[in-house]
Amino acid sequence: MIRRRAGRTAVVAVLLAAGALLVTSALRDTLTYYRTPGEVLGDPDGARERVRLGGDVVPGSLRRDGDLVVFRLAEGGHEITVEQRGVPPETFREGEGAVIEGTLSADGRFRSDRVLVRHGNEYRPSTSPAEPPDAR
Amino acid sequence: MGARTVDLVADTARAAAGRRTMAWLAGGLAAAATVAGGWLAPPDEVQGQAQRLMYLHVPAAWVAYAAFAVVLAASGAYLVSGDLRWDRFARAGAEIGVSLTAVAIATGSLWGHLVWGTWWAWDPRLVSTALLLLAYTGYLALRRAVGERTDARDGGDHRVARRAAVVGVAGFILVPVVHFSVVWWRSLHQQATVLAPDRPPIDPRMGGALLLAVAAATLAAFCVLLHRVVRLERRLALDPSPAPERVPVRVG
């Protein structure tokens, strides 16, 4: 009886391990949810197919060009210029993080059609217009 | 859980009064947290009013972790002592944990829609939380399946309790995976603030509202846990089983 139970436990353990292996390999895309600008620039062929690119929106780089939103995304000293087609979320702004989806073109620009805002873990009160903007 | 807890789960008028007092306290804390989180705390600079979802999302997630810790502790205590009362605590803990994980996913999804711009992302934190929900739903399903197959009463039978306890202990491994997923892997989800080692800044009014909400949710969940255990025992007492409550368990 004890022996049979030990055998059953072993089978369950093997099944669990196999399941974990399957899940982790299937979730490789999840475990590397986005690539950094450095990785995409280092392996441009890898980004010819649709990938996610994450970084911070470089302050001063955001502008509108027709129906395109153009900005630069930076992380770890590397930068990529992004041409986004479509309106980003309301919370999208310079200096904040973003994860975009699209492909790297031959001209080195990243053409995306989806923006997700990646905000930090710091929480500050919004400066409401009721308060005086300047203490002078 | 000490002698006081054992008192509180007794099916007596005094214990019931104690549980009622605790429920009122939880209600008061919840009211205070609603006022603090809904009005006193300012909206966030980046996220605006949507950040208030934090006062639901974070307590739900944290109390879910705590409920799964109850499952772990109670399952371990059952395996060591063979006392079926611990098995009932484990079941009640899993029920609370599963419900609150679902609440955390639902509020997180709404928060993600408002701030990230998506209801769902195949991100490590989101996927691991979904796995956690699946694992403990499976735990509850296992209890029911074993109970139905062996014609045993859930919460009053060692055949159900023994298997459930092994799964209840093993399942807890997912909790640290969920919690540290945002540190171990790249994630869309922000990292912890209150429990982060370097303590990123949070406005004290926001932090206070969050702590109140976590306290209210913890106490409320504790009340539900006691209530569930008392109800389970009452149901078992109506239909007394011939099997003894305490027998030595064989593990492995």
Contacts between the chains, C-beta under 8 A, distances in Angstrom:
chain1	res1	chain2	res2	distance
A	2	B	250	7.5
A	2	B	252	7.6
A	5	B	252	6.7
A	6	B	252	6.6
A	9	B	252	6.7
A	23	B	131	7.8
A	27	B	124	7.9
A	27	B	127	6.3
A	29	B	122	6.6
A	30	B	122	5.0
A	30	B	123	6.6
A	30	B	124	5.6
A	30	B	127	5.0
A	30	B	185	7.8
A	31	B	124	6.0
A	31	B	185	4.9
A	32	B	185	7.3
A	32	B	186	6.2
A	33	B	121	7.4
A	33	B	122	7.2
A	33	B	123	4.9
A	33	B	124	6.4
A	33	B	185	6.9
A	33	B	186	4.9
A	33	B	187	5.9
A	33	B	188	6.2
A	34	B	186	5.7
A	34	B	188	7.8
A	54	B	186	6.8
A	88	B	117	7.2
A	89	B	115	7.4
A	89	B	116	6.9
A	89	B	117	3.3
A	91	B	46	6.3
A	91	B	47	6.2
A	91	B	48	7.4
A	91	B	114	7.9
A	91	B	115	5.2
A	91	B	116	7.8
A	91	B	117	7.5
A	92	B	117	7.6
A	93	B	46	7.5
A	96	B	46	6.3
A	99	B	188	5.8
A	115	B	117	6.4
A	116	B	116	4.9
A	116	B	117	5.3
A	116	B	118	5.5
A	116	B	121	6.6
A	116	B	188	6.0
A	117	B	115	6.2
A	117	B	116	5.3
A	117	B	117	5.8
A	118	B	116	7.3
A	118	B	188	5.5
A	118	B	190	7.8
A	119	B	46	5.4
A	119	B	47	6.2
A	119	B	115	6.2
A	119	B	116	7.8
A	119	B	190	6.1
A	120	B	46	7.9
A	120	B	190	6.0
A	120	B	200	7.4
A	121	B	190	4.2
A	121	B	191	4.8
A	121	B	192	6.7
A	121	B	193	4.5
A	121	B	196	6.8
A	121	B	200	5.1
A	122	B	193	7.3
A	122	B	200	4.8
A	122	B	201	5.1
A	122	B	202	7.0
A	123	B	44	5.4
A	123	B	45	7.9
A	123	B	51	6.6
A	123	B	54	7.9
A	123	B	193	6.8
A	123	B	201	7.4
A	123	B	202	4.5
A	123	B	203	5.8
A	123	B	206	5.1
A	124	B	44	6.9
A	124	B	45	4.4
A	124	B	46	7.9
A	124	B	201	6.9
A	124	B	203	6.0
A	125	B	42	3.5
A	125	B	43	7.3
A	125	B	44	7.4
A	125	B	45	6.5
A	125	B	203	5.1
A	125	B	205	7.5
A	125	B	206	7.7
A	126	B	42	6.4
A	126	B	43	5.0
A	126	B	44	6.3
A	126	B	45	4.6
A	126	B	48	6.7
A	127	B	45	7.0
A	128	B	42	7.5
